[in-house]
Amino acid sequence: AFILGIIALSLSFLGGYGGMVSLAQMTVAGIAGYSLAILGVSSNMSISLGWPWWVAVLVSIGIATLCATVIGWLSVRTEGIYTIMITLAVGMAFYYLVLQNYSLFNGFQGLRNLHPPAILGVELKEPMPFYYLALVCAILCYFLVKWTVDTPFGLALRGVKNNPRRMVALGFNRVAHRVAAYALAGFIASTGGILLVWFNGLIAPGLVGMTWLINILIIAVMGGMGHPIGAFCGALLFVLLKIFAIDFMPSERFNLLIGMIFILIVLLSSDGLIGIYQKIRQKLFFYYTKGV
């Protein structure tokens, strides 16, 4: 839930504060994962270069952030459905690239035996240390977004979202702010991508396919696009449903269940779970004050 929340947080930042809905955030996470597998150590050493883990992690995040910047540069000049279609096209292009390329990405089998390192004698691949690693990364990414939206850059980005013509008239570069937002979102998504690879122990085309491109959007919208904490609420709900839904319905019906819940949440509140929580809190406060 922390890992999916981090990746969905990158989309919530773009959509909630920049007005840009990108379906390529899981693609960026996948680029970081594949870069780590190629630069570091994996099951296929004829492909992997065997770099030290910390070098491989830093370079992988850098590569994924650069790719996110290029994706942003391609898509920020469009609006609405056209932005969604461009980022979807990029995501599907990357999916078929890794699926059909065996010399670099090992095709549909992907690359395996990707585990977090041991630091100061602590094996991060063990459940409890990895839990705290994911928790710390989630907290840092959350506060990074919270801090960014209150900086002059964040305020200008929100201004570009709400009234781009006025911001351009005031001398702000609309394209530059949006591309920079894609770069920051790419950094966050690539962090989640590294953790996702370590958690699964592998990176394969299935993790960057259409299903997961859409799932990240569903998680972000269910939680509430305009709230950084909403990404983690949506991810927690998604993971809990995925774990426990199999107890009362066939696993192949999971998409039907998540789709129905998604529609229900959107009908109840355009601001996702956070919006529903705020409505309930306001009503309880109203009844409480009325009773007093």
N, C-alpha and C positions, 0 to 999 in steps of 0.2 A: 504493500500500500504506500509506503514512503517513496519507493522508487517510481511507481506510476504517478504518484502525486507530484514528484519533482518534474517529470516530463510534462504532465498536464499543467503544472505551474507556468512553464514556459509559454504554453498556448494561452493560458489565462492572462498572462502579462501582455501578450501581443493583442489579444482580442479585447480584454477589458480596458486597457489603458491606451492602446494604439489603434483600436478599431480594425485590426487585421486578423482575419481568421485563416490560419495556416494549417494545412493537413500534412505538412512535411516535418513536424516536430519529432515523430517517431523515426522518420528517415534520418534526421540529424543524429538522434540517439544511436541508430544503427550504424551510421558512418563512424561514430566514436567507437562503437563496439568492434566493428570489423578492423578499424585501424589498430586497436589494442591487440586484437588477435594476430594481425600480420606483423606488427612491430615487436610484440612480446613473445611469449611462449605458448604454443598450442599443441594439439594432437598431431598436426601436420607440420613438422619442422622443415619440410622442403619448401613451405610457403612462409612460415614465421621466421623472423630475423633474430629473435632471442635477445632483444635489448633489455636492459634493466627495467624493472617494472615501473619505477617512478618516471623514468625518461619516456617510456612507452605511454604512460597515462597522460603526461603533460603534452606530448606531441599529438596524441590522439584527440585530446580536447581542443588543441589548437587547430587541427585539421577540420574537425567537425564544426567549430565556430566559424572558420573561414568559409566552409561550404554553406553554412546558414547565412552568412553575410552575402554570398553570391546569390542564394535563393531569394533573399530579401531584395537585392538589387534588381533581380528579374521581375519581382512581383509587386513592388511598392507603387509602381506607376499605374496599377490597375485598381479597381474597386469591386467590392461585393463578390458576386459569383465568379468573376473573372480571376480574382486572387485565389479563391478556393480551387478553381480548375487548374491554374498554373501550378500551385503547390501539390495538388493531387497528381498531376502529370509528372512532376519531378519525383514524387514518392514512388509511383509505379515504375518509372524508368529505372530507379535505383533497385527496386525489387527484382525486375527482370534481368538487370545487369548481374547481380549477385547470384541469381538463380541459374543463369546460363554460363557463367564464367567459372571454369574449374581451375585454371592456372593461378588465379589470384585469390578467389573467394571460396574455392572448393565446392562450388555448385550448390545443389539442394541439400547436401549433407552438412554444409557449414563447417565451422571450426570448433573443436571441443577441448576439454581439459583446460579451461580458462578459470583460474582460481585466484582470489585475492592473496596478497603476500602475507608473510609473517613479519610483524614489526615489534621490535624489542621483546621478542619471545612470545608475542601474542599471535596466535593463528586466526587471522581475520576470516578465514573460511568457516570457522566454527559458528554455530547459530547465534550465540549471545554476543560475541564480539562484532559479528557482521550486523546484527540488529542495531547496536549502538553506532556503528559506522554509518549506516543508512539514516538513523535518527539525526546524527550530527549534521550530515550533508543536507537533510531536509530542512533542519532549522536554519542553517546558514543560507540556503537558497531562499527560504521564506523571508528572512530579514534583509537579504540583498534586494529582493523585489520591494519590500516595504520601504526600505531606505531610498531606493532609486526613484520611486514615484513621487517622493517629496522633494527631490533635488530639482534644480532649475531645468535639467534635461527632462525629468519626469513630468514636470508641470508643462513644459513646452510640448511634450509628446501628447499629453491629454488635450492641449489646445489644438494641436494638429488634428486630433481625432474629432473634436467637437466643431471646429470652424477652421478648416485648412486655408481658406481664402484670406481670412483675417490674419492668420499667422504669417502667411507669405507676405501680406501687405506690411506687416510689422518688421519684416526682414529675416524671418526664420526660414531655414532651408527645410522644406517639408520632406523631400526625398532623403536627405542626410539623416534626419531624426528617425525616420522609419527604418532605414537600413541599419542604423545603430541599435534600434530596438530588436531587430532580427538577430544581430550579433550577440546581444546580451541574452536573448531567449535561446539562441544556439548554444551558448556557454552552459546555461542551466540544463538544457535537454541533453547535452553531451555528458554532463556529470551524471545524470540519470542513466544514460546509456552505458557508461562504465560500470555502474553499480548493477545494472540489469544483467550484463554479461557475467559479472562475478557471481551474481545470485544464481543464475541458471547454469553456469559452468560451460556455456556454449553461446555461439552466435550463428543463426541460420536464417535463410530467407523468410521463413514463417514469421519471424519477429518484426519484419519490416513490410509485411504484406498489407493488402487493403484492410483486412480485419482490424489490425492494430492501429492503422492510420485513423480509422473511424472510432475505435475504442477510446483513444486519447481525447478526441473531440467530445465524445459522450461523457467521459469522466469530467472534463472541464465544465461542460454546460450543466451537468447534474449538480456539481458542487456550487457553481455560481461564478460566472466569468469575471465579474468585477471585484472579486475578493480573493486575495492570495490563499487564504486558508481554505477556500472552497475547493481548490484542486485536491487537497488532501482528504477533505470530507467525501468528495465524489469518488476518489480512489479507494477509500476505506469501504464505502458502500459497494462498489464494483467488486472488490476482492471478497468481501463477505458473501455476496450473492454467488460469486463463482465457486466458493468453497462449499456453501451449504445448500445451494439450489439443487445439487445432484441428489439430495436426500428425499426430495419430494417431486422431482421431475427428471426426465431423461436429459443427459448432458447435451444432446444435440438441440434441445429446446432452449438453451440458455440465452441465445440471441433474441428469441421471442420474449422471454421474461425481461431481459434488460431493456428491450425496446418498449415494452408496455410501461415499465417503471419510469423510463426516460420521458415518455409522453405524459404520464401522470404528473411528474414533477414540473415539467414545462407548463402544463395547464394550470397547476396550482400557483406557480410563481415563475416569472421570467428571470428571476435571479437565483434559481436553483435552490438547493438545500439551505443555503444561508438566507435566502429571501423568505423561505417558509419559516425558518427559525425566528427571523425578525418579526414576521407577522404574528406568530404565536406569542412572542414576548410582548408585543404591543397590545394584543388583546388581553393577555393576563394582567398587564399593568393597568389597562383601562378598567377591567372588572375589579381589580384590587382597590384602585383609587375611588371607584364608584361605591364599593362596599364601605370604605373608610368614611 
